[in-house]
Amino acid sequence: MDKFACEGLRTLLIVEKIISQQEYDKWNAKYTDALNSLQDRDEKVAKIAEELEFDFDLVGSTALEDKLQNGVPETIEMIRSAGIKLWVLTGDKIETAINIGYSCKLLDDSLLQPIIDGERSVKINEQICLA
């Protein structure tokens, strides 16, 4: 996955988890209730989905290229040349974000490239202050 990320590819992991019909029926009832909820549906569905998202077996992985739309590098270059500061905020792996940043001409070796990757607000604030 790190190799794929360094090449700017999107990864998809394929996993399996074997559960009994009884376990599935119990989980599915809660999932159906969450889907039919009139309040906080997305949060409830996500919480129920997480109940199955552990202790599974990796079956395989795949990677695909997520091509930039036409004109993205040129548009970013115009924004940079106008003196507008740009930041990259992403949920991608750091390696993927950096690779995409170079491919769209958002990043080049002349730029300061601080990486703010803290998981808690205190750490993020420290990293921002140092950037």
BANUKE-342986 format. One line per 3 residues: number of its first residue (from 1); their letters; for each residue x, y, z of N, C-alpha, C, O, CB. Coordinates in nm, 4 decimals. Glycine has a CB too. Layout:
<pts>
NUM> A> X,Y,Z,X,Y,Z,X,Y,Z,X,Y,Z,X,Y,Z  ... .
</pts>
This chain:
<pts>
1> MDK> 0.0819,-0.1193,0.0000,0.0000,0.0000,0.0000,0.0859,0.1250,0.0000,0.0511,0.2236,-0.0649,-0.0930,0.0002,0.1194  0.1976,0.1228,0.0717,0.2848,0.2398,0.0730,0.3407,0.2666,-0.0661,0.3510,0.3820,-0.1076,0.3993,0.2206,0.1736  0.3766,0.1617,-0.1380,0.4270,0.1784,-0.2741,0.3198,0.2404,-0.3632,0.3477,0.3327,-0.4398,0.4729,0.0431,-0.3319 .
4> FAC> 0.1980,0.1899,-0.3529,0.0878,0.2460,-0.4314,0.0663,0.3931,-0.3962,0.0479,0.4763,-0.4850,-0.0419,0.1658,-0.4076  0.0685,0.4253,-0.2667,0.0470,0.5631,-0.2226,0.1561,0.6551,-0.2757,0.1283,0.7679,-0.3166,0.0421,0.5702,-0.0697  0.2800,0.6072,-0.2752,0.3909,0.6893,-0.3254,0.3777,0.7158,-0.4750,0.4332,0.8130,-0.5264,0.5247,0.6211,-0.2965 .
7> EGL> 0.3058,0.6311,-0.5432,0.2810,0.6514,-0.6859,0.1531,0.7317,-0.7104,0.1153,0.7541,-0.8254,0.2722,0.5168,-0.7572  0.0867,0.7748,-0.6037,-0.0345,0.8551,-0.6157,-0.1579,0.7737,-0.6500,-0.2562,0.8290,-0.6994,-0.0148,0.9603,-0.7191  -0.1550,0.6439,-0.6251,-0.2681,0.5579,-0.6593,-0.3642,0.5448,-0.5422,-0.3235,0.5525,-0.4263,-0.2192,0.4197,-0.7025 .
10> RTL> -0.4896,0.5254,-0.5725,-0.5917,0.4987,-0.4712,-0.5904,0.3491,-0.4445,-0.5750,0.2696,-0.5372,-0.7347,0.5477,-0.5174  -0.6062,0.3106,-0.3204,-0.6035,0.1689,-0.2871,-0.7385,0.1228,-0.2347,-0.8131,0.1989,-0.1731,-0.4947,0.1402,-0.1844  -0.7667,-0.0010,-0.2603,-0.8880,-0.0641,-0.2110,-0.8469,-0.1988,-0.1537,-0.7857,-0.2806,-0.2224,-0.9968,-0.0794,-0.3243 .
13> LIV> -0.8805,-0.2208,-0.0291,-0.8512,-0.3486,0.0344,-0.9758,-0.4357,0.0287,-1.0876,-0.3877,0.0471,-0.8036,-0.3291,0.1813  -0.9553,-0.5622,0.0033,-1.0651,-0.6579,-0.0021,-1.0478,-0.7500,0.1173,-0.9450,-0.8157,0.1333,-1.0672,-0.7384,-0.1383  -1.1513,-0.7532,0.2011,-1.1439,-0.8316,0.3235,-1.2663,-0.9213,0.3341,-1.3662,-0.9020,0.2648,-1.1327,-0.7399,0.4471 .
16> EKI> -1.2561,-1.0189,0.4217,-1.3726,-1.1025,0.4491,-1.3819,-1.1277,0.5980,-1.2826,-1.1263,0.6707,-1.3652,-1.2360,0.3715  -1.5050,-1.1508,0.6405,-1.5303,-1.1832,0.7802,-1.6451,-1.2835,0.7792,-1.7518,-1.2572,0.7239,-1.5644,-1.0538,0.8669  -1.6221,-1.3954,0.8396,-1.7259,-1.4990,0.8437,-1.7988,-1.4875,0.9770,-1.7384,-1.4943,1.0841,-1.6647,-1.6428,0.8249 .
19> ISQ> -1.9301,-1.4701,0.9672,-2.0135,-1.4627,1.0870,-2.1322,-1.5572,1.0674,-2.1666,-1.5934,0.9549,-2.0617,-1.3151,1.1146  -2.1921,-1.5951,1.1760,-2.3068,-1.6857,1.1685,-2.4302,-1.6104,1.1187,-2.4355,-1.4875,1.1231,-2.3348,-1.7500,1.3066  -2.5275,-1.6853,1.0722,-2.6535,-1.6254,1.0276,-2.7196,-1.5515,1.1430,-2.7782,-1.4450,1.1235,-2.7489,-1.7333,0.9710 .
22> QEY> -2.7104,-1.6080,1.2637,-2.7691,-1.5438,1.3816,-2.7020,-1.4095,1.4096,-2.7702,-1.3108,1.4371,-2.7571,-1.6357,1.5045  -2.5682,-1.4049,1.4029,-2.4964,-1.2789,1.4238,-2.5372,-1.1766,1.3181,-2.5605,-1.0598,1.3490,-2.3435,-1.3019,1.4200  -2.5455,-1.2219,1.1934,-2.5832,-1.1303,1.0855,-2.7242,-1.0768,1.1070,-2.7472,-0.9565,1.0947,-2.5734,-1.2005,0.9491 .
25> DKW> -2.8193,-1.1653,1.1391,-2.9584,-1.1223,1.1572,-2.9694,-1.0183,1.2685,-3.0433,-0.9207,1.2556,-3.0483,-1.2430,1.1888  -2.8957,-1.0395,1.3779,-2.8974,-0.9442,1.4893,-2.8398,-0.8097,1.4451,-2.8973,-0.7045,1.4732,-2.8176,-0.9999,1.6098  -2.7249,-0.8138,1.3753,-2.6626,-0.6909,1.3272,-2.7527,-0.6214,1.2248,-2.7707,-0.4997,1.2309,-2.5246,-0.7211,1.2655 .
28> NAK> -2.8087,-0.6970,1.1318,-2.8912,-0.6394,1.0252,-3.0161,-0.5708,1.0800,-3.0607,-0.4702,1.0250,-2.9316,-0.7477,0.9262  -3.0721,-0.6244,1.1873,-3.1888,-0.5600,1.2489,-3.1516,-0.4209,1.3008,-3.2258,-0.3245,1.2815,-3.2446,-0.6472,1.3644  -3.0362,-0.4119,1.3667,-2.9907,-0.2805,1.4155,-2.9585,-0.1873,1.2989,-2.9877,-0.0678,1.3039,-2.8664,-0.2963,1.5061 .
31> YTD> -2.8983,-0.2431,1.1942,-2.8635,-0.1625,1.0770,-2.9894,-0.1092,1.0089,-2.9939,0.0073,0.9695,-2.7799,-0.2452,0.9774  -3.0896,-0.1923,0.9950,-3.2160,-0.1504,0.9338,-3.2821,-0.0408,1.0167,-3.3346,0.0560,0.9616,-3.3114,-0.2705,0.9189  -3.2796,-0.0559,1.1490,-3.3344,0.0487,1.2367,-3.2610,0.1808,1.2153,-3.3233,0.2867,1.2083,-3.3245,0.0060,1.3850 .
34> ALN> -3.1290,0.1738,1.2048,-3.0496,0.2954,1.1836,-3.0837,0.3592,1.0491,-3.0964,0.4812,1.0395,-2.8986,0.2635,1.1907  -3.0986,0.2769,0.9454,-3.1345,0.3297,0.8127,-3.2700,0.3988,0.8131,-3.2916,0.4941,0.7383,-3.1353,0.2176,0.7099  -3.3605,0.3514,0.8963,-3.4962,0.4068,0.9015,-3.5113,0.5204,1.0023,-3.6197,0.5768,1.0175,-3.5943,0.2976,0.9349 .
37> SLQ> -3.4034,0.5530,1.0702,-3.4078,0.6581,1.1711,-3.4344,0.7938,1.1064,-3.3820,0.8243,0.9992,-3.2764,0.6618,1.2506  -3.5154,0.8735,1.1721,-3.5467,1.0071,1.1215,-3.4509,1.1127,1.1769,-3.4475,1.2253,1.1272,-3.6906,1.0440,1.1566  -3.3739,1.0775,1.2785,-3.2778,1.1709,1.3373,-3.1400,1.1063,1.3415,-3.1256,0.9897,1.3781,-3.3221,1.2141,1.4795 .
40> DRD> -3.0397,1.1835,1.3037,-2.8997,1.1394,1.3095,-2.8748,1.0080,1.2350,-2.7963,0.9244,1.2797,-2.8572,1.1237,1.4538  -2.9414,0.9911,1.1226,-2.9328,0.8665,1.0467,-2.7887,0.8312,1.0086,-2.7446,0.7186,1.0313,-3.0179,0.8767,0.9213  -2.7155,0.9266,0.9510,-2.5794,0.8974,0.9049,-2.4897,0.8503,1.0190,-2.4131,0.7552,1.0037,-2.5186,1.0209,0.8392 .
43> EKV> -2.4999,0.9176,1.1332,-2.4179,0.8804,1.2475,-2.4547,0.7418,1.2990,-2.3673,0.6619,1.3325,-2.4327,0.9832,1.3589  -2.5846,0.7140,1.3050,-2.6302,0.5834,1.3535,-2.5877,0.4709,1.2594,-2.5432,0.3653,1.3043,-2.7824,0.5831,1.3697  -2.6015,0.4937,1.1289,-2.5608,0.3925,1.0309,-2.4109,0.3668,1.0418,-2.3673,0.2517,1.0403,-2.5976,0.4369,0.8870 .
46> AKI> -2.3323,0.4730,1.0526,-2.1873,0.4574,1.0626,-2.1499,0.3796,1.1894,-2.0616,0.2938,1.1861,-2.1181,0.5956,1.0621  -2.2162,0.4094,1.2992,-2.1866,0.3407,1.4257,-2.2178,0.1916,1.4154,-2.1395,0.1089,1.4620,-2.2669,0.4035,1.5414  -2.3303,0.1569,1.3554,-2.3676,0.0164,1.3407,-2.2735,-0.0533,1.2426,-2.2343,-0.1676,1.2660,-2.5141,0.0037,1.2932 .
49> AEE> -2.2373,0.0128,1.1349,-2.1455,-0.0465,1.0371,-2.0123,-0.0798,1.1025,-1.9519,-0.1825,1.0716,-2.1237,0.0488,0.9180  -1.9664,0.0055,1.1920,-1.8382,-0.0160,1.2600,-1.8366,-0.1433,1.3438,-1.7298,-0.1974,1.3722,-1.8062,0.1025,1.3482  -1.9533,-0.1910,1.3832,-1.9585,-0.3115,1.4650,-1.9000,-0.4326,1.3920,-1.8515,-0.5258,1.4561,-2.1021,-0.3402,1.5063 .
52> LEF> -1.9043,-0.4320,1.2600,-1.8497,-0.5432,1.1822,-1.7096,-0.5164,1.1301,-1.6432,-0.6078,1.0810,-1.9404,-0.5740,1.0668  -1.6643,-0.3932,1.1401,-1.5395,-0.3535,1.0748,-1.4176,-0.3749,1.1644,-1.3412,-0.2819,1.1904,-1.5471,-0.2079,1.0330  -1.4008,-0.4965,1.2103,-1.2834,-0.5343,1.2880,-1.2664,-0.6859,1.2751,-1.3592,-0.7578,1.2383,-1.2975,-0.4903,1.4391 .
55> DFD> -1.1466,-0.7316,1.3062,-1.1191,-0.8751,1.3131,-1.1596,-0.9488,1.1849,-1.2293,-1.0502,1.1897,-1.1916,-0.9357,1.4320  -1.1156,-0.8972,1.0729,-1.1429,-0.9614,0.9448,-1.0127,-1.0040,0.8803,-0.9049,-0.9666,0.9265,-1.2210,-0.8674,0.8514  -1.0220,-1.0815,0.7745,-0.9040,-1.1315,0.7041,-0.8844,-1.0564,0.5731,-0.9786,-1.0362,0.4965,-0.9167,-1.2826,0.6776 .
58> LVG> -0.7603,-1.0154,0.5491,-0.7258,-0.9489,0.4240,-0.7211,-1.0535,0.3130,-0.6492,-1.1529,0.3231,-0.5895,-0.8734,0.4359  -0.7979,-1.0301,0.2076,-0.8038,-1.1228,0.0945,-0.7177,-1.0712,-0.0201,-0.6545,-1.1499,-0.0907,-0.9496,-1.1428,0.0475  -0.7150,-0.9400,-0.0390,-0.6359,-0.8832,-0.1460,-0.6419,-0.7322,-0.1456,-0.7063,-0.6709,-0.0605,-0.6821,-0.9361,-0.2785 .
61> STA> -0.5740,-0.6738,-0.2416,-0.5766,-0.5281,-0.2562,-0.5639,-0.4940,-0.4033,-0.5181,-0.5744,-0.4845,-0.4629,-0.4603,-0.1735  -0.6050,-0.3748,-0.4345,-0.5938,-0.3258,-0.5711,-0.5619,-0.1777,-0.5657,-0.5802,-0.1132,-0.4624,-0.7242,-0.3524,-0.6522  -0.5149,-0.1247,-0.6748,-0.4827,0.0181,-0.6811,-0.5292,0.0719,-0.8155,-0.5268,0.0017,-0.9166,-0.3294,0.0431,-0.6609 .
64> LED> -0.5713,0.1966,-0.8148,-0.6118,0.2589,-0.9395,-0.5702,0.4040,-0.9415,-0.5540,0.4678,-0.8376,-0.7620,0.2466,-0.9598  -0.5534,0.4541,-1.0611,-0.5128,0.5927,-1.0777,-0.6368,0.6806,-1.0794,-0.7343,0.6521,-1.1489,-0.4299,0.6114,-1.2071  -0.6311,0.7868,-1.0026,-0.7397,0.8848,-0.9966,-0.6890,1.0078,-1.0697,-0.6294,1.0970,-1.0093,-0.7829,0.9184,-0.8468 .
67> KLQ> -0.7131,1.0121,-1.2009,-0.6554,1.1182,-1.2842,-0.7152,1.2540,-1.2500,-0.8324,1.2668,-1.2145,-0.6774,1.0874,-1.4325  -0.6303,1.3536,-1.2621,-0.6752,1.4911,-1.2428,-0.7646,1.5328,-1.3584,-0.7484,1.4849,-1.4706,-0.5549,1.5871,-1.2301  -0.8578,1.6211,-1.3312,-0.9401,1.6761,-1.4380,-0.8548,1.7667,-1.5250,-0.7545,1.8215,-1.4793,-1.0615,1.7533,-1.3809 .
70> NGV> -0.8950,1.7820,-1.6503,-0.8228,1.8694,-1.7432,-0.8134,2.0105,-1.6876,-0.9111,2.0643,-1.6354,-0.8916,1.8712,-1.8807  -0.6966,2.0696,-1.6990,-0.6773,2.2091,-1.6608,-0.6407,2.2319,-1.5156,-0.6130,2.3455,-1.4774,-0.7990,2.2842,-1.6904  -0.6396,2.1278,-1.4331,-0.6095,2.1467,-1.2905,-0.4688,2.2025,-1.2700,-0.4544,2.3024,-1.1995,-0.6243,2.0139,-1.2149 .
73> PET> -0.3642,2.1431,-1.3280,-0.2302,2.1991,-1.3048,-0.2170,2.3447,-1.3493,-0.1543,2.4254,-1.2806,-0.1269,2.1156,-1.3770  -0.2751,2.3777,-1.4624,-0.2667,2.5158,-1.5121,-0.3424,2.6119,-1.4208,-0.2959,2.7231,-1.3957,-0.3223,2.5248,-1.6552  -0.4575,2.5703,-1.3716,-0.5364,2.6551,-1.2820,-0.4621,2.6792,-1.1512,-0.4586,2.7918,-1.1016,-0.6735,2.5913,-1.2540 .
76> IEM> -0.4034,2.5754,-1.0960,-0.3284,2.5900,-0.9713,-0.2069,2.6801,-0.9929,-0.1741,2.7615,-0.9065,-0.2841,2.4518,-0.9179  -0.1409,2.6664,-1.1058,-0.0258,2.7510,-1.1365,-0.0682,2.8981,-1.1444,0.0046,2.9853,-1.0970,0.0402,2.7067,-1.2691  -0.1849,2.9270,-1.2037,-0.2345,3.0655,-1.2106,-0.2623,3.1200,-1.0706,-0.2311,3.2353,-1.0412,-0.3630,3.0733,-1.2970 .
79> IRS> -0.3211,3.0367,-0.9842,-0.3500,3.0795,-0.8477,-0.2200,3.1104,-0.7735,-0.2093,3.2128,-0.7060,-0.4307,2.9711,-0.7725  -0.1220,3.0219,-0.7864,0.0075,3.0441,-0.7205,0.0750,3.1697,-0.7727,0.1303,3.2473,-0.6948,0.0995,2.9234,-0.7408  0.0711,3.1904,-0.9042,0.1386,3.3072,-0.9610,0.0700,3.4376,-0.9206,0.1308,3.5444,-0.9275,0.1433,3.2963,-1.1130 .
82> AGI> -0.0560,3.4294,-0.8786,-0.1285,3.5470,-0.8295,-0.0947,3.5758,-0.6833,-0.1429,3.6735,-0.6261,-0.2798,3.5268,-0.8452  -0.0117,3.4904,-0.6234,0.0308,3.5138,-0.4855,-0.0663,3.4627,-0.3808,-0.0550,3.4971,-0.2631,0.0520,3.6587,-0.4644  -0.1605,3.3817,-0.4223,-0.2575,3.3265,-0.3276,-0.1956,3.2042,-0.2600,-0.1408,3.1168,-0.3271,-0.3919,3.2888,-0.3994 .
85> KLW> -0.2044,3.1985,-0.1282,-0.1491,3.0853,-0.0540,-0.2446,2.9671,-0.0640,-0.3662,2.9825,-0.0517,-0.1237,3.1230,0.0947  -0.1884,2.8501,-0.0863,-0.2674,2.7278,-0.0966,-0.2243,2.6289,0.0096,-0.1059,2.6171,0.0413,-0.2540,2.6656,-0.2361  -0.3216,2.5580,0.0640,-0.2952,2.4514,0.1597,-0.3606,2.3253,0.1058,-0.4605,2.3327,0.0342,-0.3488,2.4873,0.3034 .
88> VLT> -0.3056,2.2107,0.1392,-0.3655,2.0830,0.1029,-0.4235,2.0218,0.2298,-0.3508,1.9946,0.3254,-0.2609,1.9870,0.0354  -0.5530,2.0007,0.2300,-0.6208,1.9333,0.3407,-0.6807,1.8055,0.2827,-0.7614,1.8116,0.1900,-0.7320,2.0257,0.4079  -0.6428,1.6924,0.3353,-0.6872,1.5676,0.2762,-0.6964,1.4571,0.3795,-0.6326,1.4625,0.4847,-0.5942,1.5266,0.1648 .
91> GDK> -0.7756,1.3583,0.3482,-0.7828,1.2379,0.4299,-0.6970,1.1276,0.3722,-0.6918,1.0172,0.4265,-0.9263,1.1907,0.4427  -0.6291,1.1573,0.2614,-0.5420,1.0586,0.1975,-0.4190,1.0320,0.2826,-0.3877,1.1060,0.3759,-0.5002,1.1059,0.0579  -0.3508,0.9247,0.2477,-0.2192,0.9008,0.3081,-0.1287,1.0166,0.2681,-0.1445,1.0743,0.1605,-0.1582,0.7621,0.2625 .
94> IET> -0.0347,1.0503,0.3543,0.0552,1.1630,0.3285,0.1276,1.1441,0.1952,0.1391,1.2382,0.1166,0.1574,1.1783,0.4435  0.1764,1.0227,0.1698,0.2509,0.9966,0.0465,0.1661,1.0229,-0.0774,0.2144,1.0790,-0.1757,0.3015,0.8528,0.0449  0.0377,0.9816,-0.0722,-0.0532,1.0036,-0.1846,-0.0762,1.1528,-0.2053,-0.0727,1.2009,-0.3185,-0.1874,0.9313,-0.1612 .
97> AIN> -0.0996,1.2257,-0.0977,-0.1240,1.3691,-0.1075,-0.0044,1.4421,-0.1678,-0.0210,1.5307,-0.2516,-0.1563,1.4266,0.0298  0.1152,1.4048,-0.1252,0.2359,1.4691,-0.1786,0.2506,1.4394,-0.3270,0.2811,1.5291,-0.4056,0.3614,1.4219,-0.1024  0.2291,1.3145,-0.3660,0.2411,1.2771,-0.5068,0.1404,1.3537,-0.5920,0.1760,1.4043,-0.6983,0.2210,1.1259,-0.5242 .
100> IGY> 0.0174,1.3628,-0.5477,-0.0854,1.4362,-0.6220,-0.0514,1.5851,-0.6248,-0.0733,1.6523,-0.7256,-0.2253,1.4139,-0.5589  0.0022,1.6364,-0.5138,0.0440,1.7766,-0.5098,0.1469,1.8089,-0.6168,0.1397,1.9143,-0.6799,0.1004,1.8103,-0.3735  0.2423,1.7194,-0.6378,0.3411,1.7391,-0.7440,0.2776,1.7264,-0.8826,0.3083,1.8053,-0.9720,0.4554,1.6381,-0.7293 .
103> SCK> 0.1900,1.6284,-0.9012,0.1334,1.6064,-1.0347,0.0432,1.7213,-1.0793,0.0301,1.7466,-1.1991,0.0548,1.4763,-1.0369  -0.0193,1.7915,-0.9837,-0.1059,1.9035,-1.0218,-0.0338,2.0379,-1.0103,-0.0958,2.1436,-1.0219,-0.2315,1.9047,-0.9349  0.0970,2.0328,-0.9874,0.1816,2.1518,-0.9784,0.1483,2.2408,-0.8588,0.1783,2.3602,-0.8583,0.1694,2.2319,-1.1049 .
106> LLD> 0.0867,2.1815,-0.7592,0.0634,2.2540,-0.6359,0.1930,2.2590,-0.5547,0.2206,2.3571,-0.4856,-0.0508,2.1884,-0.5544  0.2713,2.1523,-0.5641,0.3976,2.1433,-0.4922,0.5139,2.1404,-0.5899,0.5033,2.0876,-0.7006,0.4002,2.0191,-0.4026  0.6246,2.1979,-0.5468,0.7519,2.1788,-0.6164,0.8614,2.1871,-0.5114,0.8347,2.2244,-0.3971,0.7733,2.2859,-0.7311 .
109> DSL> 0.9824,2.1533,-0.5478,1.0901,2.1431,-0.4502,1.1325,2.2771,-0.3895,1.2061,2.2795,-0.2909,1.2083,2.0788,-0.5142  1.0867,2.3889,-0.4475,1.1241,2.5192,-0.3931,1.0341,2.5619,-0.2774,1.0632,2.6606,-0.2100,1.1198,2.6241,-0.5024  0.9258,2.4892,-0.2538,0.8282,2.5289,-0.1529,0.8556,2.4634,-0.0183,0.9008,2.3492,-0.0104,0.6883,2.4942,-0.1991 .
112> LQP> 0.8270,2.5390,0.0871,0.8270,2.4832,0.2211,0.7069,2.3890,0.2293,0.5954,2.4285,0.1950,0.8213,2.5961,0.3318  0.7276,2.2678,0.2735,0.6205,2.1694,0.2763,0.6025,2.1109,0.4160,0.6343,1.9942,0.4390,0.6485,2.0582,0.1760  0.5518,2.1913,0.5094,0.5285,2.1355,0.6433,0.4162,2.0326,0.6375,0.3177,2.0507,0.5659,0.4938,2.2479,0.7449 .
115> IID> 0.4315,1.9264,0.7122,0.3283,1.8228,0.7181,0.2661,1.8285,0.8572,0.3343,1.8103,0.9581,0.3875,1.6796,0.6872  0.1374,1.8537,0.8605,0.0628,1.8610,0.9858,-0.0240,1.7359,0.9909,-0.1259,1.7266,0.9224,-0.0241,1.9938,0.9961  0.0174,1.6411,1.0720,-0.0494,1.5117,1.0734,-0.0915,1.4675,1.2129,-0.1111,1.3484,1.2372,0.0400,1.4082,1.0132 .
118> GER> -0.1051,1.5617,1.3033,-0.1442,1.5277,1.4399,-0.2863,1.4746,1.4457,-0.3702,1.5077,1.3618,-0.1307,1.6488,1.5306  -0.3115,1.3925,1.5453,-0.4450,1.3357,1.5621,-0.5227,1.4034,1.6750,-0.6421,1.3787,1.6918,-0.4348,1.1868,1.5889  -0.4573,1.4858,1.7500,-0.5213,1.5585,1.8601,-0.4968,1.7076,1.8403,-0.3949,1.7478,1.7842,-0.4669,1.5109,1.9992 .
121> SVK> -0.5904,1.7885,1.8865,-0.5820,1.9323,1.8623,-0.4544,1.9949,1.9183,-0.3992,2.0867,1.8577,-0.7019,2.0007,1.9222  -0.4075,1.9469,2.0320,-0.2847,2.0028,2.0905,-0.1669,1.9804,1.9960,-0.0891,2.0723,1.9701,-0.2555,1.9389,2.2293  -0.1541,1.8593,1.9451,-0.0431,1.8267,1.8532,-0.0583,1.9054,1.7225,0.0407,1.9550,1.6688,-0.0388,1.6729,1.8238 .
124> INE> -0.1793,1.9171,1.6716,-0.2021,1.9916,1.5470,-0.1647,2.1373,1.5661,-0.0992,2.1957,1.4798,-0.3492,1.9798,1.5015  -0.2051,2.1976,1.6779,-0.1695,2.3371,1.7051,-0.0193,2.3561,1.7131,0.0335,2.4551,1.6625,-0.2340,2.3840,1.8344  0.0508,2.2615,1.7767,0.1965,2.2689,1.7838,0.2575,2.2659,1.6430,0.3474,2.3440,1.6119,0.2523,2.1526,1.8690 .
127> QIC> 0.2078,2.1754,1.5592,0.2621,2.1605,1.4251,0.2329,2.2854,1.3400,0.3171,2.3263,1.2600,0.2038,2.0349,1.3580  0.1163,2.3451,1.3563,0.0824,2.4663,1.2807,0.1738,2.5813,1.3219,0.2212,2.6570,1.2372,-0.0662,2.5052,1.3028  0.1983,2.5940,1.4512,0.2858,2.7013,1.5001,0.4271,2.6863,1.4459,0.4940,2.7863,1.4201,0.2888,2.7024,1.6532 .
130> LA> 0.4736,2.5635,1.4282,0.6079,2.5405,1.3751,0.6124,2.5619,1.2239,0.7190,2.5887,1.1685,0.6548,2.3990,1.4092  0.4973,2.5502,1.1566,0.4938,2.5662,1.0106,0.5051,2.7122,0.9785,0.5043,2.7499,0.8614,0.3645,2.5067,0.9491 .
</pts>
